[in-house]
Amino acid sequence: MQNTADYTSAQSDRRTDGCTSIISNLGSLVEQVHANMKLIETAIAREAAFGGPEAAASIVVLDDVTPRYVQANAALNASNVGLGVALHLLQEITSSKPEPEGGEGHRFV
């Protein structure tokens, strides 16, 4: 019985170690996505400042850049959502505990 418990514990530790590094990498990636979204928002604000009401009176601006910033920001937002889901699922793996022997769990017949 002890060997089975040791084996289960070792498997759980390996699973947790592998997931921990993936979680760490995904967390860094989420932070990078957030930083880039802020940069894009800053760029959009800067573009809007150049096209303010006082400039509109004397200059015609064909704004081809801002829609692309908005599209890039939307794509990053979608990626952020997907990364968040992946991160949550992996965190669930590391927080789940194997059921003790004799516990009520799923049995395959």
MIGULO-331889 format. One record per residue (C-alpha): residue number from 1; residue in one letter; x, y, z. Coordinates in Angstrom, 1 decimal. Example, Ala and Ser with C-alpha at 12.3 -4.5 7.8 and 13.67 -1.06 7.14 Angstrom:
REM MIGULO-331889
(rec 1; 'A'; (12.3; -4.5; 7.8)) (rec 2; 'S'; (13.7; -1.1; 7.1)) 
//
This chain:
REM MIGULO-331889
(rec 1; 'M'; (0.0; 0.0; 0.0)) (rec 2; 'Q'; (2.8; 2.4; 0.9)) (rec 3; 'N'; (4.4; 1.9; -2.5)) (rec 4; 'T'; (1.2; 2.9; -4.2)) (rec 5; 'A'; (0.9; 6.1; -2.1)) (rec 6; 'D'; (4.6; 6.9; -2.8)) (rec 7; 'Y'; (4.1; 6.4; -6.6)) (rec 8; 'T'; (0.9; 8.6; -6.6)) (rec 9; 'S'; (2.7; 11.3; -4.6)) (rec 10; 'A'; (5.7; 11.2; -7.0)) (rec 11; 'Q'; (3.4; 11.4; -10.0)) (rec 12; 'S'; (1.6; 14.4; -8.5)) (rec 13; 'D'; (4.9; 16.2; -7.7)) (rec 14; 'R'; (6.1; 15.7; -11.3)) (rec 15; 'R'; (2.8; 16.9; -12.7)) (rec 16; 'T'; (2.9; 20.0; -10.4)) (rec 17; 'D'; (6.5; 20.8; -11.3)) (rec 18; 'G'; (5.7; 20.6; -15.0)) (rec 19; 'C'; (2.6; 22.7; -14.7)) (rec 20; 'T'; (4.4; 25.3; -12.5)) (rec 21; 'S'; (6.9; 26.2; -15.2)) (rec 22; 'I'; (4.1; 26.4; -17.8)) (rec 23; 'I'; (2.0; 28.6; -15.5)) (rec 24; 'S'; (5.0; 30.8; -14.9)) (rec 25; 'N'; (5.6; 31.2; -18.7)) (rec 26; 'L'; (2.0; 31.8; -19.4)) (rec 27; 'G'; (1.9; 34.4; -16.6)) (rec 28; 'S'; (4.8; 36.2; -18.2)) (rec 29; 'L'; (3.1; 36.1; -21.6)) (rec 30; 'V'; (-0.1; 37.5; -20.1)) (rec 31; 'E'; (1.9; 40.4; -18.6)) (rec 32; 'Q'; (3.6; 41.0; -22.0)) (rec 33; 'V'; (0.2; 41.1; -23.7)) (rec 34; 'H'; (-1.1; 43.6; -21.1)) (rec 35; 'A'; (2.0; 45.8; -21.7)) (rec 36; 'N'; (1.5; 45.8; -25.4)) (rec 37; 'M'; (-2.2; 46.6; -25.1)) (rec 38; 'K'; (-1.2; 49.6; -23.0)) (rec 39; 'L'; (1.3; 50.7; -25.6)) (rec 40; 'I'; (-1.4; 50.4; -28.3)) (rec 41; 'E'; (-3.8; 52.4; -26.3)) (rec 42; 'T'; (-1.2; 55.1; -25.8)) (rec 43; 'A'; (-0.5; 55.1; -29.5)) (rec 44; 'I'; (-4.3; 55.5; -30.2)) (rec 45; 'A'; (-4.5; 58.4; -27.8)) (rec 46; 'R'; (-1.5; 60.0; -29.4)) (rec 47; 'E'; (-3.0; 59.7; -32.8)) (rec 48; 'A'; (-6.3; 61.1; -31.5)) (rec 49; 'A'; (-4.4; 64.1; -30.0)) (rec 50; 'F'; (-2.9; 65.0; -33.4)) (rec 51; 'G'; (-6.4; 64.9; -35.0)) (rec 52; 'G'; (-8.1; 67.2; -32.3)) (rec 53; 'P'; (-10.7; 69.8; -33.2)) (rec 54; 'E'; (-8.1; 72.6; -33.7)) (rec 55; 'A'; (-6.2; 70.6; -36.2)) (rec 56; 'A'; (-9.4; 69.6; -38.0)) (rec 57; 'A'; (-10.0; 73.2; -39.1)) (rec 58; 'S'; (-6.9; 73.4; -41.2)) (rec 59; 'I'; (-5.7; 69.9; -41.9)) (rec 60; 'V'; (-7.4; 66.9; -43.5)) (rec 61; 'V'; (-6.0; 63.6; -42.1)) (rec 62; 'L'; (-6.7; 60.3; -43.7)) (rec 63; 'D'; (-6.5; 58.1; -40.6)) (rec 64; 'D'; (-5.5; 54.7; -41.9)) (rec 65; 'V'; (-3.4; 53.8; -38.8)) (rec 66; 'T'; (-5.9; 54.0; -35.9)) (rec 67; 'P'; (-8.3; 51.3; -37.2)) (rec 68; 'R'; (-5.3; 49.0; -37.4)) (rec 69; 'Y'; (-4.3; 49.8; -33.8)) (rec 70; 'V'; (-7.9; 49.0; -32.8)) (rec 71; 'Q'; (-7.8; 45.7; -34.6)) (rec 72; 'A'; (-4.4; 44.8; -33.1)) (rec 73; 'N'; (-5.7; 45.7; -29.7)) (rec 74; 'A'; (-8.8; 43.5; -30.2)) (rec 75; 'A'; (-6.6; 40.6; -31.3)) (rec 76; 'L'; (-4.5; 41.0; -28.2)) (rec 77; 'N'; (-7.6; 41.1; -26.1)) (rec 78; 'A'; (-8.8; 37.9; -27.6)) (rec 79; 'S'; (-5.4; 36.3; -27.0)) (rec 80; 'N'; (-5.5; 37.5; -23.5)) (rec 81; 'V'; (-8.8; 35.8; -22.9)) (rec 82; 'G'; (-7.5; 32.5; -24.3)) (rec 83; 'L'; (-4.3; 32.7; -22.2)) (rec 84; 'G'; (-6.4; 33.5; -19.1)) (rec 85; 'V'; (-8.5; 30.4; -19.7)) (rec 86; 'A'; (-5.3; 28.2; -20.2)) (rec 87; 'L'; (-3.7; 29.7; -17.1)) (rec 88; 'H'; (-6.9; 29.0; -15.0)) (rec 89; 'L'; (-7.1; 25.4; -16.3)) (rec 90; 'L'; (-3.4; 24.7; -15.5)) (rec 91; 'Q'; (-3.8; 26.3; -12.0)) (rec 92; 'E'; (-6.7; 23.9; -11.4)) (rec 93; 'I'; (-4.4; 20.9; -12.2)) (rec 94; 'T'; (-1.8; 22.0; -9.7)) (rec 95; 'S'; (-4.4; 22.7; -7.0)) (rec 96; 'S'; (-6.2; 19.4; -7.4)) (rec 97; 'K'; (-5.2; 16.7; -5.0)) (rec 98; 'P'; (-5.3; 13.0; -5.8)) (rec 99; 'E'; (-8.1; 11.2; -4.0)) (rec 100; 'P'; (-6.9; 9.1; -1.1)) (rec 101; 'E'; (-7.1; 5.3; -1.5)) (rec 102; 'G'; (-10.6; 4.1; -0.7)) (rec 103; 'G'; (-12.1; 7.5; -1.3)) (rec 104; 'E'; (-15.2; 8.1; -3.3)) (rec 105; 'G'; (-14.2; 8.8; -6.8)) (rec 106; 'H'; (-15.0; 7.7; -10.3)) (rec 107; 'R'; (-14.5; 4.0; -10.9)) (rec 108; 'F'; (-14.1; 2.4; -14.2)) (rec 109; 'V'; (-15.9; -0.9; -14.6)) 
//
